[in-house]
Amino acid sequence: MTTKPLEPERGGDAREEIRAAWDALVATARRTVTEGLVVGTSGNVSVRVGDTVLVTPSGCPTTG
């Protein structure tokens, strides 16, 4: 997976917003497993924060 660093013009608030969105994204992905909506590592969850799209990787467990 390739990641792109945040643009220099994005300040600390934007980074905190992205961090909070990522934490919520992971929690949602974990919940889909515990609630039986997906099996194992199938499925993705994504969220958009401004011009940035965060997506859980395929084939990686979100537990633990």
Residue pairs with C-beta under 8 A, 6 or more apart in sequence:
1 57
6 14
6 15
6 18
6 52
14 49
14 50
17 49
17 50
18 49
18 52
18 54
21 47
21 49
21 54
22 54
24 47
25 45
25 46
25 47
25 54
25 56
26 56
26 62
28 45
29 43
29 45
29 56
29 62
30 62
30 63
32 38
32 43
32 45
33 39
33 40
33 62
33 63
37 43
40 61
41 58
41 59
41 60
41 61
41 62
42 58
44 55
44 56
44 57
44 58
45 55
45 56
46 53
46 54
46 55
46 56
47 53
47 54
48 54
56 62
